[in-house]
Amino acid sequence: MTANLIDSFGRVVDDLRISVTDRCNFRCVYCMPAEGLEWLAKAKLLSFEEITRVANIFLDLGVNTIRLTGGEPTLRKQLPALVAMLRGLDKDLNIAMTTNGFLLDELAGPLADAGLNRVNVSIDSLMRHRSKQITRRDALDRTMAGLAAAASAELGPIKINCVVIRNTNDDEIVDFAEFARTTGFEVRFIEFMPLDADKGWDRSSVVTQAEVISAISERFPLVPRTSGHEPAKVFGFADGAPGSIGVIPSVSEPFCESCNRVRITADGQLRTCLFSLGETDLRTMLRDGTSDEQISASIRASIWKKEKGHKINDPEFVRPQRSMSMIGG
């Protein structure tokens, strides 16, 4: 494969996130209103065949990692069939998924059998009552069962995604570090970003990477690890304990200059940044007879214009109209 997806700043795109649904069975406070959102009609979603076709175009352009997202991707019916179709494109393709884990106790095995490599599971509190407050669902026990099923199915290395919000769950940072040491998982703390549907984000709610590392280091000294193109800055435990800590410092220390990823929304729109204000309509091209060569050219042109950065810290920052669940994580 040739690395053909290069933007005007010299960054090479080789990581594609594909949202398979905008629906979610949780209502996390940093993502979605309690009453939910107006879901996309089924006809607006890309079919499995359309997803596979566009994925193949991206593979021909040098992409080597595909992550399935949502919404909650496990709500998409027959998801293992899609994974099998993607696996059929390339036996060496790295296929990952980000999930809330609620349905993994049923799906981990079938997804692994279909060719899924690994999962990231979102857990924002290790306490049942607080998890219920954050997700607006009493689901922690089910998520933990799903996590165990994922480990049993060898969908690893397993990573835990934790969105840290000041005065909400920041007092659990060290508890999550202990969880990493106990399980051997990588716990990744994600800075709270302005993509919540309620538009309640405030900079004062952001717990920075420096604060996270300081809190953990007081109890468990950390040593940096190489993380490559990963957005997370990764640390191991100085005493050699299993597990690791990652921090995605999107707000306090943006990593835009090394960004290697783009996203396709559930309704087939290509976004070159989480905070893009424009999109490229791949769905129409997939359905109107446009050739693969023409779609490939359009993709290359869009990525050439990929934004330099998200501008969260600039006075002229403009928040995108879509919230996180509508974009795909």
C-alpha positions as a Markdown table, in Angstrom:
| # | Residue | x | y | z |
|---|---|---|---|---|
| 1 | Met | 0.0 | 0.0 | 0.0 |
| 2 | Thr | 1.1 | 3.5 | -0.7 |
| 3 | Ala | 0.8 | 6.4 | 1.7 |
| 4 | Asn | -1.3 | 8.6 | -0.5 |
| 5 | Leu | -3.2 | 10.4 | 2.2 |
| 6 | Ile | -1.0 | 13.4 | 3.0 |
| 7 | Asp | -2.3 | 16.8 | 4.1 |
| 8 | Ser | -0.8 | 20.2 | 3.3 |
| 9 | Phe | 1.2 | 20.1 | 6.6 |
| 10 | Gly | 2.9 | 16.9 | 5.7 |
| 11 | Arg | 0.9 | 14.6 | 8.1 |
| 12 | Val | 0.1 | 11.1 | 6.8 |
| 13 | Val | -3.4 | 9.8 | 7.5 |
| 14 | Asp | -3.4 | 6.0 | 8.1 |
| 15 | Asp | -6.1 | 5.7 | 10.8 |
| 16 | Leu | -9.8 | 5.8 | 9.9 |
| 17 | Arg | -12.7 | 5.9 | 12.4 |
| 18 | Ile | -16.0 | 4.7 | 11.1 |
| 19 | Ser | -19.2 | 5.4 | 13.0 |
| 20 | Val | -21.7 | 2.6 | 12.4 |
| 21 | Thr | -24.6 | 4.2 | 14.2 |
| 22 | Asp | -25.5 | 7.5 | 16.0 |
| 23 | Arg | -27.7 | 5.6 | 18.5 |
| 24 | Cys | -26.6 | 4.9 | 22.1 |
| 25 | Asn | -28.1 | 3.1 | 25.0 |
| 26 | Phe | -26.3 | 5.4 | 27.5 |
| 27 | Arg | -26.9 | 9.2 | 28.1 |
| 28 | Cys | -23.5 | 10.3 | 29.3 |
| 29 | Val | -23.6 | 13.8 | 30.7 |
| 30 | Tyr | -20.6 | 14.9 | 28.6 |
| 31 | Cys | -22.1 | 13.7 | 25.4 |
| 32 | Met | -25.8 | 13.5 | 25.2 |
| 33 | Pro | -29.0 | 15.0 | 26.7 |
| 34 | Ala | -31.0 | 12.9 | 29.2 |
| 35 | Glu | -33.8 | 12.6 | 26.6 |
| 36 | Gly | -31.5 | 11.5 | 23.8 |
| 37 | Leu | -31.3 | 12.9 | 20.3 |
| 38 | Glu | -33.2 | 12.6 | 17.1 |
| 39 | Trp | -31.7 | 9.4 | 15.6 |
| 40 | Leu | -30.8 | 9.1 | 11.9 |
| 41 | Ala | -33.3 | 7.2 | 9.7 |
| 42 | Lys | -32.0 | 3.8 | 8.7 |
| 43 | Ala | -31.9 | 4.9 | 5.0 |
| 44 | Lys | -29.4 | 7.6 | 5.9 |
| 45 | Leu | -26.9 | 5.1 | 7.5 |
| 46 | Leu | -24.2 | 3.6 | 5.4 |
| 47 | Ser | -25.0 | -0.1 | 4.6 |
| 48 | Phe | -22.4 | -2.7 | 5.4 |
| 49 | Glu | -21.6 | -3.0 | 1.7 |
| 50 | Glu | -21.1 | 0.8 | 1.5 |
| 51 | Ile | -18.9 | 0.8 | 4.6 |
| 52 | Thr | -16.8 | -2.0 | 3.2 |
| 53 | Arg | -16.5 | -0.3 | -0.2 |
| 54 | Val | -15.3 | 3.0 | 1.2 |
| 55 | Ala | -13.0 | 1.2 | 3.7 |
| 56 | Asn | -11.4 | -0.6 | 0.8 |
| 57 | Ile | -10.8 | 2.7 | -1.0 |
| 58 | Phe | -9.1 | 4.0 | 2.2 |
| 59 | Leu | -6.9 | 0.9 | 2.4 |
| 60 | Asp | -5.7 | 1.4 | -1.1 |
| 61 | Leu | -4.7 | 4.9 | 0.0 |
| 62 | Gly | -2.6 | 3.6 | 2.8 |
| 63 | Val | -4.9 | 3.3 | 5.8 |
| 64 | Asn | -3.9 | 0.4 | 8.0 |
| 65 | Thr | -6.2 | 0.9 | 11.1 |
| 66 | Ile | -10.0 | 1.1 | 11.2 |
| 67 | Arg | -11.8 | 1.8 | 14.4 |
| 68 | Leu | -15.6 | 1.2 | 14.6 |
| 69 | Thr | -17.4 | 3.8 | 16.7 |
| 70 | Gly | -20.9 | 5.2 | 17.4 |
| 71 | Gly | -23.0 | 6.3 | 19.1 |
| 72 | Glu | -22.7 | 2.8 | 20.6 |
| 73 | Pro | -21.4 | 0.5 | 17.8 |
| 74 | Thr | -22.8 | -2.7 | 19.3 |
| 75 | Leu | -26.3 | -1.4 | 18.8 |
| 76 | Arg | -25.8 | -1.9 | 15.0 |
| 77 | Lys | -27.5 | -5.2 | 14.2 |
| 78 | Gln | -25.3 | -8.0 | 12.8 |
| 79 | Leu | -22.1 | -6.1 | 13.7 |
| 80 | Pro | -19.9 | -9.2 | 13.5 |
| 81 | Ala | -20.9 | -9.6 | 9.9 |
| 82 | Leu | -19.5 | -6.1 | 9.2 |
| 83 | Val | -16.3 | -7.0 | 11.0 |
| 84 | Ala | -16.0 | -10.2 | 8.9 |
| 85 | Met | -16.4 | -8.1 | 5.7 |
| 86 | Leu | -13.7 | -5.7 | 6.8 |
| 87 | Arg | -11.4 | -8.5 | 7.7 |
| 88 | Gly | -11.9 | -10.0 | 4.3 |
| 89 | Leu | -10.3 | -6.9 | 2.8 |
| 90 | Asp | -6.9 | -7.5 | 4.4 |
| 91 | Lys | -5.9 | -10.2 | 6.9 |
| 92 | Asp | -3.4 | -7.7 | 8.4 |
| 93 | Leu | -5.8 | -4.8 | 8.9 |
| 94 | Asn | -5.9 | -3.6 | 12.4 |
| 95 | Ile | -9.6 | -3.5 | 13.4 |
| 96 | Ala | -10.5 | -1.9 | 16.7 |
| 97 | Met | -13.8 | -0.7 | 18.4 |
| 98 | Thr | -14.7 | 1.8 | 21.0 |
| 99 | Thr | -17.7 | 0.7 | 23.1 |
| 100 | Asn | -19.5 | 1.3 | 26.4 |
| 101 | Gly | -19.2 | -2.5 | 26.9 |
| 102 | Phe | -22.8 | -3.1 | 27.8 |
| 103 | Leu | -23.4 | -5.7 | 25.2 |
| 104 | Leu | -19.9 | -7.2 | 25.1 |
| 105 | Asp | -20.8 | -10.1 | 27.3 |
| 106 | Glu | -22.8 | -11.3 | 24.3 |
| 107 | Leu | -20.8 | -10.0 | 21.4 |
| 108 | Ala | -17.1 | -10.2 | 22.4 |
| 109 | Gly | -16.7 | -13.8 | 21.3 |
| 110 | Pro | -18.6 | -13.4 | 17.9 |
| 111 | Leu | -16.7 | -10.2 | 17.2 |
| 112 | Ala | -13.3 | -11.8 | 17.9 |
| 113 | Asp | -14.3 | -14.7 | 15.7 |
| 114 | Ala | -15.2 | -12.3 | 12.9 |
| 115 | Gly | -11.8 | -10.7 | 13.1 |
| 116 | Leu | -12.0 | -7.8 | 15.5 |
| 117 | Asn | -8.5 | -7.2 | 17.1 |
| 118 | Arg | -9.1 | -5.1 | 20.2 |
| 119 | Val | -11.5 | -2.9 | 22.1 |
| 120 | Asn | -11.5 | 0.3 | 24.1 |
| 121 | Val | -14.2 | 0.3 | 26.8 |
| 122 | Ser | -15.5 | 3.6 | 28.2 |
| 123 | Ile | -15.8 | 3.6 | 32.0 |
| 124 | Asp | -16.0 | 6.9 | 33.8 |
| 125 | Ser | -16.4 | 5.7 | 37.3 |
| 126 | Leu | -15.7 | 2.6 | 39.3 |
| 127 | Met | -18.5 | 3.3 | 41.7 |
| 128 | Arg | -21.9 | 2.0 | 40.7 |
| 129 | His | -23.9 | 5.0 | 42.0 |
| 130 | Arg | -21.6 | 7.5 | 40.3 |
| 131 | Ser | -21.5 | 5.6 | 37.1 |
| 132 | Lys | -25.2 | 5.7 | 37.1 |
| 133 | Gln | -25.1 | 9.5 | 37.5 |
| 134 | Ile | -22.7 | 10.0 | 34.7 |
| 135 | Thr | -24.2 | 7.6 | 32.2 |
| 136 | Arg | -27.8 | 8.0 | 33.4 |
| 137 | Arg | -28.0 | 4.2 | 33.3 |
| 138 | Asp | -27.4 | 1.6 | 36.1 |
| 139 | Ala | -25.0 | -0.3 | 33.9 |
| 140 | Leu | -21.6 | -0.7 | 35.6 |
| 141 | Asp | -22.0 | -4.3 | 36.5 |
| 142 | Arg | -23.0 | -5.2 | 32.9 |
| 143 | Thr | -20.0 | -3.2 | 31.5 |
| 144 | Met | -17.6 | -5.0 | 33.8 |
| 145 | Ala | -19.1 | -8.3 | 32.6 |
| 146 | Gly | -18.5 | -7.2 | 29.1 |
| 147 | Leu | -14.9 | -6.2 | 30.0 |
| 148 | Ala | -14.3 | -9.7 | 31.3 |
| 149 | Ala | -15.8 | -11.2 | 28.2 |
| 150 | Ala | -13.5 | -9.1 | 26.0 |
| 151 | Ala | -10.5 | -10.2 | 28.0 |
| 152 | Ser | -11.6 | -13.9 | 27.6 |
| 153 | Ala | -12.0 | -13.4 | 23.9 |
| 154 | Glu | -8.5 | -11.9 | 23.7 |
| 155 | Leu | -9.7 | -8.5 | 22.3 |
| 156 | Gly | -6.6 | -6.8 | 23.5 |
| 157 | Pro | -4.6 | -4.9 | 24.5 |
| 158 | Ile | -7.7 | -3.6 | 26.2 |
| 159 | Lys | -7.8 | 0.1 | 27.0 |
| 160 | Ile | -10.2 | 1.8 | 29.3 |
| 161 | Asn | -11.4 | 5.3 | 28.3 |
| 162 | Cys | -12.2 | 7.6 | 31.2 |
| 163 | Val | -13.4 | 11.2 | 30.6 |
| 164 | Val | -12.3 | 13.2 | 33.6 |
| 165 | Ile | -14.5 | 16.1 | 34.7 |
| 166 | Arg | -13.6 | 18.3 | 37.6 |
| 167 | Asn | -15.8 | 17.8 | 40.7 |
| 168 | Thr | -17.5 | 14.8 | 39.0 |
| 169 | Asn | -15.0 | 11.9 | 38.9 |
| 170 | Asp | -11.5 | 13.5 | 39.3 |
| 171 | Asp | -11.3 | 12.0 | 42.8 |
| 172 | Glu | -11.1 | 8.5 | 41.3 |
| 173 | Ile | -8.0 | 9.1 | 39.3 |
| 174 | Val | -5.8 | 7.1 | 41.6 |
| 175 | Asp | -8.5 | 4.4 | 41.9 |
| 176 | Phe | -8.3 | 4.0 | 38.2 |
| 177 | Ala | -4.5 | 3.7 | 38.4 |
| 178 | Glu | -5.0 | 0.9 | 40.9 |
| 179 | Phe | -7.5 | -0.7 | 38.5 |
| 180 | Ala | -4.8 | -0.6 | 35.7 |
| 181 | Arg | -2.3 | -2.3 | 38.0 |
| 182 | Thr | -4.7 | -5.0 | 39.0 |
| 183 | Thr | -6.0 | -5.8 | 35.5 |
| 184 | Gly | -3.0 | -5.1 | 33.3 |
| 185 | Phe | -5.2 | -2.8 | 31.2 |
| 186 | Glu | -4.2 | 0.6 | 30.0 |
| 187 | Val | -6.4 | 3.3 | 31.6 |
| 188 | Arg | -6.6 | 6.4 | 29.4 |
| 189 | Phe | -7.8 | 9.6 | 30.9 |
| 190 | Ile | -9.4 | 11.9 | 28.3 |
| 191 | Glu | -9.7 | 15.6 | 28.9 |
| 192 | Phe | -13.2 | 16.9 | 28.7 |
| 193 | Met | -13.8 | 18.5 | 25.3 |
| 194 | Pro | -16.5 | 20.9 | 24.0 |
| 195 | Leu | -18.5 | 18.3 | 22.2 |
| 196 | Asp | -21.3 | 17.7 | 24.7 |
| 197 | Ala | -24.8 | 18.0 | 23.2 |
| 198 | Asp | -26.0 | 20.1 | 26.1 |
| 199 | Lys | -23.2 | 22.7 | 25.4 |
| 200 | Gly | -22.4 | 22.9 | 29.1 |
| 201 | Trp | -18.6 | 22.6 | 28.6 |
| 202 | Asp | -16.5 | 25.0 | 30.5 |
| 203 | Arg | -12.8 | 25.2 | 30.7 |
| 204 | Ser | -12.8 | 25.1 | 34.5 |
| 205 | Ser | -14.2 | 21.5 | 34.2 |
| 206 | Val | -11.1 | 20.3 | 32.4 |
| 207 | Val | -8.7 | 18.2 | 34.5 |
| 208 | Thr | -5.4 | 18.5 | 32.7 |
| 209 | Gln | -2.8 | 15.9 | 31.9 |
| 210 | Ala | -0.4 | 17.5 | 34.4 |
| 211 | Glu | -3.0 | 17.2 | 37.2 |
| 212 | Val | -3.7 | 13.5 | 36.3 |
| 213 | Ile | 0.0 | 12.5 | 36.2 |
| 214 | Ser | 0.7 | 14.5 | 39.4 |
| 215 | Ala | -2.1 | 12.8 | 41.3 |
| 216 | Ile | -1.1 | 9.3 | 40.2 |
| 217 | Ser | 2.7 | 9.8 | 40.7 |
| 218 | Glu | 2.2 | 10.7 | 44.3 |
| 219 | Arg | 1.0 | 7.2 | 44.9 |
| 220 | Phe | 2.5 | 5.3 | 42.0 |
| 221 | Pro | 5.6 | 6.8 | 40.4 |
| 222 | Leu | 5.3 | 6.7 | 36.6 |
| 223 | Val | 7.8 | 6.5 | 33.7 |
| 224 | Pro | 7.1 | 7.6 | 30.1 |
| 225 | Arg | 6.6 | 5.1 | 27.4 |
| 226 | Thr | 6.8 | 5.5 | 23.6 |
| 227 | Ser | 3.3 | 5.9 | 22.2 |
| 228 | Gly | 4.0 | 6.5 | 18.5 |
| 229 | His | 1.0 | 8.0 | 16.6 |
| 230 | Glu | -1.4 | 7.4 | 19.5 |
| 231 | Pro | -3.0 | 10.6 | 20.8 |
| 232 | Ala | -2.4 | 9.4 | 24.4 |
| 233 | Lys | 0.8 | 10.1 | 26.2 |
| 234 | Val | 1.5 | 6.8 | 27.8 |
| 235 | Phe | 3.2 | 6.0 | 31.1 |
| 236 | Gly | 4.2 | 2.8 | 32.8 |
| 237 | Phe | 4.6 | 2.1 | 36.5 |
| 238 | Ala | 8.1 | 2.7 | 37.8 |
| 239 | Asp | 7.9 | -0.4 | 40.1 |
| 240 | Gly | 7.2 | -2.6 | 37.1 |
| 241 | Ala | 3.6 | -3.3 | 37.9 |
| 242 | Pro | 1.4 | -4.5 | 35.0 |
| 243 | Gly | -0.9 | -2.0 | 33.3 |
| 244 | Ser | -0.3 | 1.5 | 32.1 |
| 245 | Ile | -1.7 | 5.0 | 32.1 |
| 246 | Gly | -2.5 | 7.1 | 29.1 |
| 247 | Val | -3.7 | 10.7 | 29.0 |
| 248 | Ile | -5.3 | 12.3 | 25.9 |
| 249 | Pro | -4.6 | 16.0 | 26.5 |
| 250 | Ser | -6.8 | 17.4 | 23.7 |
| 251 | Val | -7.3 | 20.7 | 25.5 |
| 252 | Ser | -4.2 | 21.4 | 27.6 |
| 253 | Glu | -1.6 | 20.0 | 25.2 |
| 254 | Pro | -3.1 | 19.4 | 21.8 |
| 255 | Phe | -1.4 | 16.8 | 19.5 |
| 256 | Cys | -2.8 | 18.2 | 16.3 |
| 257 | Glu | 0.6 | 18.5 | 14.6 |
| 258 | Ser | 0.9 | 14.6 | 14.6 |
| 259 | Cys | -2.7 | 13.8 | 14.0 |
| 260 | Asn | -3.0 | 10.8 | 11.6 |
| 261 | Arg | -6.8 | 10.1 | 11.7 |
| 262 | Val | -10.0 | 11.1 | 10.0 |
| 263 | Arg | -13.6 | 10.1 | 10.6 |
| 264 | Ile | -16.7 | 9.0 | 8.7 |
| 265 | Thr | -20.0 | 9.7 | 10.4 |
| 266 | Ala | -22.8 | 7.1 | 10.5 |
| 267 | Asp | -24.5 | 9.0 | 7.6 |
| 268 | Gly | -21.4 | 8.9 | 5.4 |
| 269 | Gln | -19.8 | 12.3 | 5.9 |
| 270 | Leu | -16.0 | 12.5 | 5.9 |
| 271 | Arg | -14.6 | 14.7 | 8.7 |
| 272 | Thr | -10.9 | 15.5 | 8.8 |
| 273 | Cys | -11.1 | 16.6 | 12.5 |
| 274 | Leu | -13.4 | 16.1 | 15.4 |
| 275 | Phe | -13.9 | 19.9 | 15.3 |
| 276 | Ser | -14.3 | 20.2 | 11.6 |
| 277 | Leu | -16.9 | 22.8 | 10.5 |
| 278 | Gly | -17.2 | 21.2 | 7.1 |
| 279 | Glu | -17.7 | 17.6 | 5.7 |
| 280 | Thr | -17.3 | 15.7 | 2.5 |
| 281 | Asp | -20.4 | 13.8 | 1.4 |
| 282 | Leu | -19.2 | 10.3 | 0.7 |
| 283 | Arg | -22.7 | 8.7 | 1.0 |
| 284 | Thr | -24.0 | 10.5 | -2.1 |
| 285 | Met | -21.0 | 9.5 | -4.1 |
| 286 | Leu | -21.4 | 5.9 | -2.9 |
| 287 | Arg | -25.0 | 5.8 | -4.1 |
| 288 | Asp | -25.0 | 7.9 | -7.3 |
| 289 | Gly | -22.6 | 5.8 | -9.5 |
| 290 | Thr | -19.4 | 7.7 | -8.7 |
| 291 | Ser | -16.5 | 5.4 | -9.4 |
| 292 | Asp | -14.0 | 4.3 | -6.8 |
| 293 | Glu | -11.3 | 6.3 | -8.5 |
| 294 | Gln | -13.4 | 9.5 | -8.3 |
| 295 | Ile | -14.2 | 8.8 | -4.6 |
| 296 | Ser | -10.5 | 8.3 | -4.0 |
| 297 | Ala | -9.6 | 11.6 | -5.6 |
| 298 | Ser | -12.3 | 13.4 | -3.5 |
| 299 | Ile | -10.9 | 11.8 | -0.3 |
| 300 | Arg | -7.4 | 12.8 | -1.2 |
| 301 | Ala | -8.5 | 16.4 | -1.9 |
| 302 | Ser | -10.4 | 16.6 | 1.4 |
| 303 | Ile | -7.5 | 15.3 | 3.4 |
| 304 | Trp | -5.1 | 17.7 | 1.7 |
| 305 | Lys | -7.2 | 20.5 | 3.3 |
| 306 | Lys | -7.2 | 18.9 | 6.7 |
| 307 | Glu | -7.2 | 21.6 | 9.4 |
| 308 | Lys | -3.9 | 22.6 | 11.1 |
| 309 | Gly | -5.6 | 22.2 | 14.5 |
| 310 | His | -8.8 | 22.4 | 16.4 |
| 311 | Lys | -8.4 | 25.9 | 17.8 |
| 312 | Ile | -10.0 | 25.0 | 21.2 |
| 313 | Asn | -7.5 | 27.4 | 22.8 |
| 314 | Asp | -8.0 | 30.2 | 20.3 |
| 315 | Pro | -10.4 | 33.1 | 20.8 |
| 316 | Glu | -11.9 | 32.4 | 17.3 |
| 317 | Phe | -12.8 | 28.8 | 18.2 |
| 318 | Val | -16.1 | 27.8 | 16.7 |
| 319 | Arg | -17.8 | 24.8 | 18.1 |
| 320 | Pro | -19.1 | 22.2 | 15.6 |
| 321 | Gln | -22.8 | 21.7 | 15.2 |
| 322 | Arg | -22.6 | 18.0 | 15.8 |
| 323 | Ser | -21.9 | 16.6 | 19.2 |
| 324 | Met | -19.6 | 13.6 | 19.9 |
| 325 | Ser | -22.2 | 10.9 | 19.5 |
| 326 | Met | -23.3 | 12.4 | 16.1 |
| 327 | Ile | -19.6 | 12.5 | 14.9 |
| 328 | Gly | -18.2 | 9.2 | 16.1 |
| 329 | Gly | -15.3 | 9.1 | 18.6 |
